Amino acid sequence: MDKKQESLSLWTIIGLIAAVAAVVASVTTAMIIIKKKEKEKEDRELQEYLDYSIQ
């Protein structure tokens, strides 16, 4: 392999690693947002239950 091909393959590997990291970060962010929304819904339902149980 000459220098140009070695450099190209190195940048290809770096690009693939960066792409995988971006996908993982996106999936993680989506999961965190979904969990947060679920927790907010559970908190709201609990608050409604407590409000009605006091009456």
Buried (B, 14 or more C-beta within 10 A) or exposed (E): EEEEEEEEEEEEEEEEEEEEEEEEEEEEEEEEEEEEEEEEEEEEEEEEEEEEEEE
